[in-house]
Amino acid sequence: MSRAADRFLKVEKFLIILSAISSFAIIAILIPFFALFLCCRYDVVCKILGTQLLRNEFLNALKNSLLAATVATAILVFVSIPLGYVLARVDFRGKTVVESLVDLPLVVPHPIVGVMLLVAFGSRGIIPLGIEDTFWGIVSAMMFVAFPLAVDAVKLGFLSVDPMLEYVARSLGASSFRTFLTISLPLCYRNILAGAILAFARALSEVGSLLVLAPYPETVTVLIIKWFDTFGLPYAVAVSSLYLLLALALFLALRALVKVGAYA
């Protein structure tokens, strides 16, 4: 056997090992999904959708979740674009500290996020905005936990844009704002959309901080815990399945829009 063939076999064995590990990881993630849908009882789903009181409670929670996540994502996109650009293009003293602060919400346990927001912006907080048990309390919690995902995605997008393109535009007389608007921003739009999708998905899944800060008005994630405590596991499984199907459909639709935009 030649050396080339021997190297090829070694590479193939290596890829097989990597593929086996990857397959195991994917299967481990998929098992809970399959388990949820397999354990979902059709009669309970029918009861939720067919009983006016339960249906209205679920639909109101769904409306709160979608609306709050949309508002939180829109605000995060507006904030993350200038912040991501500054972190990608400007070198300044303390930049590492700022980048660490941006990622800090990733490591804060979510019940603590609720406590922090409560003592900061609650009725008796440092800045008494009274956001507890309000729609804006939900939005605040969602924004806090999704903030790093939106900013980091936008920052990576601006880092991928060649600064020479901006220098050329400036040398031809374009202002900083016009260069940003016509060169940097259009080349970064896919990352902005990706950051928005990740932030939206993270906002939809938030529950820990909401239980502390704003359990009312209810979101679907809070409703799942409430029904689990009140009616038991079958109802929690049913509403989780409904919410998961909707969230997956939204996520896939948004990803498809990003792909369509990439090929446009």
Secondary structure per residue as TSV (DSSP state, phi and psi in degrees):
chain	resnum	aa	ss	phi	psi
A	1	M	-	360.0	133.7
A	2	S	-	-73.2	163.5
A	3	R	H	-65.2	-37.0
A	4	A	H	-62.1	-43.3
A	5	A	H	-66.2	-37.5
A	6	D	H	-64.9	-41.9
A	7	R	H	-64.4	-38.9
A	8	F	H	-62.1	-42.2
A	9	L	H	-65.4	-38.3
A	10	K	H	-65.0	-40.9
A	11	V	H	-63.9	-42.0
A	12	E	H	-62.3	-42.6
A	13	K	H	-61.6	-41.2
A	14	F	H	-62.8	-43.8
A	15	L	H	-65.9	-35.7
A	16	I	H	-63.6	-42.8
A	17	I	H	-62.4	-45.9
A	18	L	H	-62.6	-41.1
A	19	S	H	-65.1	-38.6
A	20	A	H	-64.7	-44.2
A	21	I	H	-64.2	-42.6
A	22	S	H	-63.6	-41.5
A	23	S	H	-63.8	-40.9
A	24	F	H	-61.2	-41.6
A	25	A	H	-64.5	-43.6
A	26	I	H	-63.9	-43.6
A	27	I	H	-62.9	-41.4
A	28	A	H	-61.9	-32.7
A	29	I	H	-76.7	-36.8
A	30	L	H	-75.0	-28.2
A	31	I	H	-55.3	-47.7
A	32	P	H	-61.4	-34.9
A	33	F	H	-62.7	-50.4
A	34	F	H	-61.5	-40.3
A	35	A	H	-62.0	-40.7
A	36	L	H	-61.6	-48.6
A	37	F	H	-72.4	-32.5
A	38	L	H	-68.1	-33.6
A	39	C	H	-88.2	-5.0
A	40	C	-	-72.8	126.3
A	41	R	-	-93.0	125.3
A	42	Y	H	-61.7	-37.1
A	43	D	H	-66.7	-33.5
A	44	V	H	-71.3	-40.4
A	45	V	H	-60.4	-43.9
A	46	C	H	-62.5	-37.6
A	47	K	H	-67.7	-39.4
A	48	I	H	-64.9	-46.4
A	49	L	H	-77.5	-22.8
A	50	G	H	-94.3	-20.7
A	51	T	S	-91.3	121.9
A	52	Q	H	-57.6	-43.5
A	53	L	H	-63.8	-47.8
A	54	L	H	-67.8	-41.3
A	55	R	H	-62.8	-44.9
A	56	N	H	-63.7	-39.2
A	57	E	H	-64.4	-42.3
A	58	F	H	-66.3	-45.0
A	59	L	H	-66.4	-37.5
A	60	N	H	-65.5	-41.3
A	61	A	H	-65.1	-39.3
A	62	L	H	-64.7	-42.4
A	63	K	H	-61.2	-44.3
A	64	N	H	-62.0	-42.3
A	65	S	H	-63.1	-50.5
A	66	L	H	-66.6	-43.0
A	67	L	H	-67.4	-45.6
A	68	A	H	-64.8	-41.7
A	69	A	H	-64.6	-37.5
A	70	T	H	-66.9	-45.9
A	71	V	H	-63.3	-44.7
A	72	A	H	-60.9	-42.2
A	73	T	H	-66.2	-42.6
A	74	A	H	-60.7	-43.6
A	75	I	H	-65.9	-41.5
A	76	L	H	-63.8	-39.8
A	77	V	H	-62.3	-44.8
A	78	F	H	-60.5	-38.4
A	79	V	H	-81.2	-37.6
A	80	S	H	-72.0	-26.5
A	81	I	H	-64.4	-54.6
A	82	P	H	-65.7	-39.0
A	83	L	H	-66.6	-43.1
A	84	G	H	-63.0	-37.8
A	85	Y	H	-67.1	-44.2
A	86	V	H	-61.5	-44.8
A	87	L	H	-67.3	-28.0
A	88	A	H	-84.2	-29.8
A	89	R	H	-112.9	-21.9
A	90	V	-	-110.9	129.1
A	91	D	-	-98.8	125.3
A	92	F	-	-147.3	160.2
A	93	R	T	-67.0	130.2
A	94	G	T	88.7	10.6
A	95	K	H	-61.3	-40.5
A	96	T	H	-61.7	-37.5
A	97	V	H	-65.6	-42.8
A	98	V	H	-63.4	-43.0
A	99	E	H	-63.4	-36.3
A	100	S	H	-67.5	-38.3
A	101	L	H	-65.7	-36.2
A	102	V	H	-61.2	-40.0
A	103	D	H	-87.0	-5.1
A	104	L	G	-57.9	-39.4
A	105	P	G	-58.6	-19.6
A	106	L	G	-67.4	-27.3
A	107	V	T	-104.8	-2.5
A	108	V	S	-86.6	123.0
A	109	P	-	-56.5	138.9
A	110	H	H	-65.0	-35.4
A	111	P	H	-60.0	-34.6
A	112	I	H	-67.1	-34.0
A	113	V	H	-57.9	-45.1
A	114	G	H	-61.2	-42.3
A	115	V	H	-64.4	-43.6
A	116	M	H	-60.0	-47.3
A	117	L	H	-66.4	-33.3
A	118	L	H	-66.6	-45.6
A	119	V	H	-77.3	-17.1
A	120	A	H	-88.2	-45.8
A	121	F	H	-125.9	9.2
A	122	G	S	-73.9	179.3
A	123	S	T	-60.1	-31.5
A	124	R	T	-110.1	21.5
A	125	G	S	-81.9	179.5
A	126	I	S	-61.0	-42.8
A	127	I	S	-113.8	96.0
A	128	P	-	-74.3	79.8
A	129	L	-	-90.6	-14.1
A	130	G	-	66.0	44.8
A	131	I	-	-84.6	-7.5
A	132	E	T	-65.5	141.3
A	133	D	T	54.8	40.1
A	134	T	S	-133.8	164.8
A	135	F	H	-59.4	-40.8
A	136	W	H	-72.4	-22.4
A	137	G	H	-65.7	-41.8
A	138	I	H	-61.8	-46.6
A	139	V	H	-60.5	-42.1
A	140	S	H	-62.0	-44.5
A	141	A	H	-64.2	-43.8
A	142	M	H	-63.1	-41.1
A	143	M	H	-63.4	-41.9
A	144	F	H	-62.3	-46.4
A	145	V	H	-76.2	-25.8
A	146	A	H	-94.7	-8.4
A	147	F	H	-53.5	-50.1
A	148	P	H	-62.2	-35.5
A	149	L	H	-64.4	-43.0
A	150	A	H	-68.3	-46.7
A	151	V	H	-67.4	-45.1
A	152	D	H	-64.1	-38.5
A	153	A	H	-64.5	-42.8
A	154	V	H	-67.7	-41.4
A	155	K	H	-59.7	-45.1
A	156	L	H	-62.5	-34.8
A	157	G	H	-64.2	-45.6
A	158	F	H	-68.7	-32.9
A	159	L	H	-65.2	-28.4
A	160	S	T	-79.1	-12.4
A	161	V	S	-84.4	127.8
A	162	D	-	-65.3	119.3
A	163	P	H	-59.7	-23.5
A	164	M	H	-61.5	-32.0
A	165	L	H	-63.3	-38.6
A	166	E	H	-70.4	-39.3
A	167	Y	H	-62.7	-40.4
A	168	V	H	-63.9	-43.8
A	169	A	H	-62.9	-41.3
A	170	R	H	-65.5	-38.4
A	171	S	H	-67.4	-23.5
A	172	L	T	-88.2	5.2
A	173	G	T	104.4	-0.2
A	174	A	-	-72.6	142.4
A	175	S	-	-74.6	167.2
A	176	S	H	-59.8	-42.4
A	177	F	H	-66.4	-42.5
A	178	R	H	-67.0	-37.6
A	179	T	H	-63.2	-43.2
A	180	F	I	-63.5	-42.0
A	181	L	I	-74.6	-34.1
A	182	T	I	-103.9	-18.3
A	183	I	I	-113.8	-62.5
A	184	S	I	-66.8	-49.6
A	185	L	H	-64.2	-47.2
A	186	P	H	-61.8	-34.8
A	187	L	H	-74.4	-13.9
A	188	C	T	-107.1	3.4
A	189	Y	H	-63.9	-32.0
A	190	R	H	-65.5	-38.8
A	191	N	H	-67.7	-35.5
A	192	I	H	-63.9	-44.0
A	193	L	H	-64.6	-41.0
A	194	A	H	-63.7	-42.6
A	195	G	H	-63.1	-37.8
A	196	A	H	-66.1	-40.4
A	197	I	H	-65.1	-45.0
A	198	L	H	-63.4	-42.0
A	199	A	H	-65.4	-40.8
A	200	F	H	-63.5	-44.4
A	201	A	H	-64.2	-41.0
A	202	R	H	-67.2	-38.2
A	203	A	H	-64.4	-41.4
A	204	L	H	-61.9	-30.2
A	205	S	H	-89.9	-5.0
A	206	E	-	-69.1	138.3
A	207	V	-	-146.0	-39.6
A	208	G	H	-57.2	-49.2
A	209	S	H	-71.2	-30.0
A	210	L	H	-68.3	-33.6
A	211	L	H	-62.9	-28.9
A	212	V	H	-89.3	-45.7
A	213	L	H	-89.5	-47.6
A	214	A	-	-146.8	69.8
A	215	P	-	-68.2	-15.8
A	216	Y	S	-131.3	139.7
A	217	P	S	-64.3	144.4
A	218	E	-	-70.4	139.7
A	219	T	-	-99.1	172.3
A	220	V	H	-64.9	-38.0
A	221	T	H	-63.9	-38.8
A	222	V	H	-69.9	-38.2
A	223	L	H	-62.4	-37.1
A	224	I	H	-59.8	-46.1
A	225	I	H	-65.5	-41.0
A	226	K	H	-62.0	-47.2
A	227	W	H	-69.7	-30.8
A	228	F	H	-63.0	-42.9
A	229	D	H	-71.6	-32.5
A	230	T	H	-89.3	-48.2
A	231	F	T	-108.0	-16.9
A	232	G	-	104.3	-179.1
A	233	L	H	-61.8	-41.8
A	234	P	H	-55.8	-39.4
A	235	Y	H	-72.1	-37.5
A	236	A	H	-64.2	-40.7
A	237	V	H	-64.6	-42.7
A	238	A	H	-64.0	-50.2
A	239	V	H	-70.6	-31.2
A	240	S	H	-64.6	-40.8
A	241	S	H	-64.4	-44.6
A	242	L	H	-61.8	-45.3
A	243	Y	H	-67.7	-39.8
A	244	L	H	-66.0	-41.3
A	245	L	H	-61.1	-43.3
A	246	L	H	-66.1	-43.7
A	247	A	H	-63.7	-41.8
A	248	L	H	-64.7	-40.6
A	249	A	H	-62.7	-43.6
A	250	L	H	-63.4	-43.8
A	251	F	H	-62.9	-45.9
A	252	L	H	-64.9	-38.1
A	253	A	H	-65.0	-42.7
A	254	L	H	-66.4	-40.9
A	255	R	H	-62.5	-38.5
A	256	A	H	-64.1	-39.3
A	257	L	H	-63.6	-39.0
A	258	V	H	-63.7	-41.7
A	259	K	H	-66.3	-41.8
A	260	V	H	-61.2	-41.8
A	261	G	H	-65.2	-32.4
A	262	A	H	-67.3	-33.8
A	263	Y	H	-93.0	-5.3
A	264	A	-	-72.0	360.0
